[in-house]
């Protein structure tokens, strides 16, 4: 009778099916298929029944993708990094440059948010002094002297980046 460890070793020799990869990596099957379509994962081998069969290296690749996303890299950026590595180049210099750009963007957003916070606090102070105001919907907004974004010093709420 085979032990659990020998059964696991046999499974690993034949490859991992997509459900097993999902379970081991903590990444949903649909996400794995999406990553495959995006080129983040190589095309897996197929069984005679057309099941995907991955090598164990896919688990390392998925761990890398998860870590890169946790740092703040987009899937497009991760694809670039992986492509550089696949071409035999060391992508670390490029990764540092991208991270510096992200840090500059965070600093810019923080400055915008500080300006917005100050303007919002000022507006709330004005509203608190006025009390309730009648209007069609909300007199506070309707009778506000704000003409955002200009009144907020040109501040605009950061918009979510459009996905490609």
C-alpha positions as CSV (number, residue, x, y, z in Angstrom):
1,X,0.0,0.0,0.0
2,X,1.4,3.4,-1.0
3,X,1.9,6.0,1.7
4,X,0.4,9.5,1.4
5,X,3.9,10.9,0.7
6,X,4.5,8.4,-2.1
7,X,1.2,9.3,-3.6
8,X,2.1,13.0,-3.5
9,X,5.5,12.2,-5.1
10,X,3.7,10.3,-7.9
11,X,1.3,13.2,-8.5
12,X,4.3,15.6,-8.7
13,X,6.1,13.4,-11.2
14,X,3.1,13.4,-13.5
15,X,2.5,17.1,-13.0
16,X,-0.1,19.2,-11.3
17,X,-3.6,19.7,-12.6
18,X,-5.0,23.2,-12.4
19,X,-7.1,22.4,-9.3
20,X,-4.1,21.2,-7.5
21,X,-2.1,24.3,-8.5
22,X,-5.0,26.4,-7.2
23,X,-5.1,24.6,-3.9
24,X,-1.3,24.7,-3.4
25,X,-1.0,28.3,-4.4
26,X,-4.1,29.8,-2.9
27,X,-5.0,31.3,-6.3
28,X,-8.4,30.6,-7.9
29,X,-8.6,28.4,-11.0
30,X,-10.2,31.2,-13.0
31,X,-7.3,33.5,-12.0
32,X,-4.8,30.8,-13.2
33,X,-6.5,30.6,-16.5
34,X,-6.5,34.4,-16.8
35,X,-2.7,34.5,-16.0
36,X,-2.2,31.9,-18.7
37,X,-4.1,34.0,-21.2
38,X,-2.1,37.1,-20.2
39,X,1.2,35.2,-20.7
40,X,2.2,35.3,-17.1
41,X,2.3,31.5,-17.1
42,X,3.7,29.4,-19.9
43,X,1.3,27.1,-21.7
44,X,0.9,24.0,-19.7
45,X,1.2,20.5,-21.1
46,X,-2.1,18.7,-21.8
47,X,-3.2,15.2,-20.9
48,X,-4.9,13.0,-23.5
49,X,-8.2,14.2,-21.9
50,X,-7.0,17.8,-22.5
51,X,-6.5,18.6,-18.8
52,X,-3.8,21.2,-18.1
53,X,-0.7,19.7,-16.4
54,X,1.8,22.1,-14.8
55,X,5.3,21.5,-13.6
56,X,6.2,22.4,-10.0
57,X,8.0,25.5,-11.2
58,X,4.6,27.1,-11.7
59,X,4.3,27.4,-7.9
60,X,7.4,29.5,-7.7
61,X,6.2,31.6,-10.6
62,X,2.9,32.2,-8.8
63,X,4.6,33.0,-5.6
64,X,6.7,35.6,-7.5
65,X,3.6,37.1,-9.0
66,X,1.8,37.4,-5.6
67,X,4.9,39.1,-4.1
68,X,5.2,41.5,-6.9
69,X,1.5,42.4,-6.7
70,X,1.8,42.9,-2.9
71,X,4.6,45.4,-3.6
72,X,2.3,47.2,-6.0
73,X,3.4,46.1,-9.4
74,X,0.6,45.7,-12.0
75,X,0.2,42.6,-14.1
76,X,1.6,44.5,-17.1
77,X,4.7,45.4,-15.2
78,X,5.1,41.8,-13.9
79,X,4.8,40.6,-17.5
80,X,7.6,43.0,-18.4
81,X,9.8,41.8,-15.5
82,X,9.2,38.1,-16.4
83,X,9.9,38.8,-20.1
84,X,13.3,40.4,-19.2
85,X,14.2,37.5,-17.1
86,X,13.1,35.0,-19.8
87,X,15.4,36.8,-22.2
88,X,18.3,36.2,-19.9
89,X,18.5,39.8,-18.6
90,X,18.5,40.7,-14.9
91,X,15.5,42.9,-14.4
92,X,16.4,44.2,-11.0
93,X,17.6,47.6,-12.2
94,X,14.4,48.1,-14.1
95,X,12.4,46.9,-11.1
96,X,14.1,49.6,-8.9
97,X,13.3,52.3,-11.5
98,X,9.7,51.2,-11.6
99,X,9.5,51.2,-7.7
100,X,11.1,54.7,-7.6
101,X,8.4,55.9,-10.0
102,X,5.7,54.3,-7.8
103,X,7.2,56.0,-4.8
104,X,7.1,59.4,-6.5
105,X,3.4,58.8,-7.5
106,X,2.6,57.9,-3.9
107,X,4.3,61.1,-2.6
108,X,2.3,63.1,-5.2
109,X,-1.0,61.5,-4.1
110,X,-0.2,62.1,-0.5
111,X,0.3,65.8,-1.1
112,X,-3.0,66.0,-3.0
113,X,-4.7,64.2,-0.2
114,X,-3.3,66.6,2.3
115,X,-4.7,69.5,0.3
116,X,-8.0,67.8,-0.1
117,X,-8.2,67.1,3.7
118,X,-7.5,70.8,4.5
119,X,-10.2,72.0,2.1
120,X,-12.7,69.4,3.4
121,X,-12.0,70.4,7.0
122,X,-12.5,74.1,6.1
123,X,-15.7,73.3,4.3
124,X,-17.0,71.2,7.2
125,X,-16.2,74.2,9.5
126,X,-18.3,76.5,7.3
127,X,-21.1,74.0,7.2
128,X,-21.0,73.4,11.0
129,X,-21.3,77.2,11.5
130,X,-24.3,77.4,9.2
131,X,-26.3,74.6,10.6
132,X,-29.1,73.0,8.5
133,X,-30.0,74.6,5.2
134,X,-33.0,74.0,3.1
135,X,-32.6,73.1,-0.5
136,X,-33.9,70.8,-3.2
137,X,-31.6,68.0,-2.0
138,X,-29.1,69.3,0.4
139,X,-28.7,73.1,1.0
140,X,-25.2,72.7,2.3
141,X,-24.0,71.5,-1.1
142,X,-26.4,73.7,-3.2
143,X,-25.4,76.9,-1.4
144,X,-21.7,76.1,-1.1
145,X,-19.2,78.6,-2.3
146,X,-17.0,75.7,-3.5
147,X,-16.6,75.2,-7.2
148,X,-14.5,72.1,-7.1
149,X,-11.9,71.3,-8.2
150,X,-10.8,75.0,-8.5
151,X,-12.0,75.9,-5.0
152,X,-9.9,73.1,-3.7
153,X,-6.8,74.5,-5.1
154,X,-7.1,72.5,-8.3
155,X,-7.4,69.3,-6.4
156,X,-9.2,66.4,-8.0
157,X,-9.9,63.1,-6.4
158,X,-7.3,60.6,-7.8
159,X,-9.0,58.4,-10.3
160,X,-8.4,54.7,-10.6
161,X,-6.1,53.7,-13.4
162,X,-7.8,52.3,-16.4
163,X,-7.1,48.7,-17.1
164,X,-5.8,47.7,-20.4
